[in-house]
Each structure stands twice: as C-alpha cells, then as structure tokens.
C-alpha cells in the first residue's frame, strides 16, 4: 500500500507576532534593495563609460530591481534576507510546509508593490485576519509564518 504524505494541520502559533517582524523585515529588505540598486547604478555607469554611452541604456532595468529581488528570493528560497533576519518564512497557504514557486513569488511581489500604490490599504487586512495575512498574501495564496 502506498502512503501519501499529507500536510500537518496548521498551528496558529506559527503566525503569532508576525506583524512586527514583517515591519522589521521590510526595513532590512529596503536596505538590501538600496545596496543592490546602488551597486547596479555604479556598474551600469562604468559600463556606459566603457561603451561610450551606449551602455547607459541599461539604467532602464533599475526600477525592476525590487520586483526581481522579491520574486527570486521569495519564489526561490521562501524568504528574503530581511525575512530570514526577522525569523519569518513565506509558505503556500494550502501546503504550509512548502515554499512558494517562482510564479507565486512573482504574483506576491507584484501585488506587494500594488499595495504600496494603493496607499497601503491592503495591508490593513492583516488586522482583520486572524492569521495576519495581508491583501497580497491572500490573493497570491501564500502565508507568512515564523520560521523559528
């Protein structure tokens, strides 16, 4: 007989105290994105000088750095450096032991930045939801839990 692995039931203690940790993770991630962005600006400027100005067209990729940062790190490993620092992990809602895939990471990142455009109103859902899920978490099918 073949045994199927099932997801253990969700423990509500995994989401206790997640909101302050998410704020700390956001600050650390903003610092990391700034460092990556300034490094990219320096390298593109150097590349532009070496190519007599043609390489400066690469400055058009700078606005996509945060999107790539969140997509690759959340979709790849399940947490950004800021989330790891704060002791958080992003998991799939239907199988909370599995990290998100790249498609879910992209949707989560796009909806996160859309939440900023909407003046943070989707963030208020975290206060109404018992698991502390925000609008971009709910729409992408992800949940942020404590990892330790």
Beta strands, then each sheet from edge to edge (+ up, - down):
strand 1: 88-92
strand 2: 142-146
sheet 1: 1+ 2-
end
